[in-house]
Structures are given as structure tokens and as C-alpha cells.
């Protein structure tokens, strides 16, 4: 389905393969392939730069390490020839968590012109568009950052949100992780008061594209996540929750934070409260 027909409030956050194809010759459009290096080496969208951002994480969201992590992200984007005035388009295999993570982080760094290729390279291939295997290496530059505090959740902000009726915390992990049967940190369980919405409920598995606005809206309203609330999303490492952040941005939820440390910070500490839902 045409992105413009899906009812999003912010449809331009997603680009179709045809939209991206029409911008391939624009010098200010920078395409970032977030897939593993071996997939990028085999074939990619023409002109794409490679940035496999999986595992580029921090599990300490205190001010000093978080600021250092933000500067590192800016340097990594600059090393790929990206500047703060460019239009950035992230893509993965589909509308996946890594492309969404790139989208969220660019917005957190203060970038206002960032998009995700809906359906990823799979949709590009399905549309019959050409692939490339060779490209000139990007010329490193400086990516200036201006982090927006309201777009990132930290351990301290999550603690203050737990008992706040104006806040909703959404857990985007699997059901097993949420109830503590699938333990991926020193402690299992969930953040107290968190509502569960698995990230796989937000995209269409057959097409790899984001679900339409009505489906996304129903998914969030089913857990009482209303637009007037302050929303915090989290998962295990902040990738699946970045995907939920993108979904909420498509619906124009005005106050959404992605918990950058997620369960790898929360569940590996001994001083953070935990609930078991099993």
C-alpha cells in the first residue's frame, strides 16, 4: 500500500523505494545500509554507505557516559561522510529495528531530516529497482550534534516515570522476556508498571513494511498509551524500542523517549526495582 494512503500523521518519516529512487542523484541525500558487512558487500542500494550499528550500545545512561556515547555516534556518522545538513535515509532488510535505531539516534542527536526506507532492501528488490556492488568510499567529515534530552530515556527518568500517572512505560520485548522466563541480564522481569507490546506487532511480517496508522494506533491504545501521555519505550538493548519510537512518531505522539540502556542497564543492576509478571 502507498505510504500516503496508510493514514500516518507524519508519513514522510517513511520513504518508499520509488521516493528513494527519485533522490539517488541528490548530493545531499545520504543512504545508510545498516545490514551486516557481508550483505552490504554482496549488493546494496546504489550510493549507500555502510554502518552496521548493531552492538553500538551503551548500558550506562548517566550523564557523562551518555554524552560520550552521543559524541561517538556523531563521529561514526561523520566518518561516513554525513553532515548535519544532509537528508539521511536508513534501511535494513525490512523496516527493521536497526534502521529504526539509526532513525531514533539521528533524531536524538538533533537531526531533523531523517527517514527510513519502508520495507528495506527487500521492498527495493520487490519493486524491481537496481542494486549496486561498487561505490566510492565516503570522505570523512564532521557531524555536529545537538542532543535533544526529551528524546532519550535514562535510568533516572524511568525511575521517575514508574509512579507518575502522566507517564506510560512500554516494554517492546518478547512475552518471555517481559514475564522473566527468557532472562537476558543478571535479573529477569520487567520495569514496574510497564505495559507490554511486542515490537513484532508493529510491522507486517509478509511485506516487512510498517503497519498502517489504524493498526498502530489500536496497538498502543490497547495498552492505554494515549498521545497526551509521556511515553517511554524500552526493550533489551534499545533497538526494538527504537522501532516502537518510529511507530509512535508516525502517529505524531508528541512526547516519546527511547530508553537507551534498556534492560541491559536496568536488569544488570541491583538497585533498580523489578516486577515479575509470570
C-alpha positions, 0 to 999 in steps of 0.5 A: 500500500502507498505510504500516503494512503496508510493514514500516518500523521507524519508519513514522510518519516517513511520513504518508499523505494520509488521516493528513494529512487527519485533522490539517488542523484541528490548530493545531499541525500545520504543512504545508510545500509545498516545490514551486516558487512557481508550483505552490504558487500554482496549488493546494496542500494546504489550510493549507500554507505555502510554502518552496521550499528548493531552492538553500538550500545551503551548500558550506562545512561548517566550523564557523562557516559551518555554524552560520550556515547552521543559524541561517538555516534556523531563521529561514526556518522561523520566518518561516513561522510554525513553532515548535519545538513544532509537528508539521511535515509536508513534501511535494513532488510525490512523496516527493521529495528536497526534502521529504526535505531539509526532513525531514533539516534539521528533524531536524538542527536538533533537531526531533523531530516531523517527517514527510513526506507519502508520495507528495506532492501527487500521492498527495493528488490520487490519493486524491481529497482537496481542494486549496486556492488561498487561505490566510492568510499565516503570522505570523512567529515564532521557531524555536529550534534545537538542532543535533544534530552526529551528524546532519550530515556535514562535510568533516572527518568524511568525511575521517575516515570514508574509512579507518575500517572502522566507517564506510560512505560512500554516494554517492546520485548518478547512475552518471555522476556517481559514475564522473566522466563527468557532472562537476558541480564543478571535479573529477569522481569520487567520495569514496574508498571510497564505495559507490554507490546511486542515490537513484532506487532508493529510491522507486517511480517509478509511485506516487512513494511510498517503497519498502517496508522489504524493498526498502530494506533489500536496497538498502543491504545490497547495498552492505554498509551494515549498521545497526551501521555509521556511515553517511554519505550524500552526493550533489551538493548534499545533497538526494538524500542527504537522501532516502537519510537518510529511507530509512535512518531508516525502517529505524531505522539508528541512526547516519546523517549527511547530508553537507551540502556534498556534492560541491559542497564536496568536488569544488570543492576541491583538497585533498580526495582523489578516486577515479575509478571509470570 
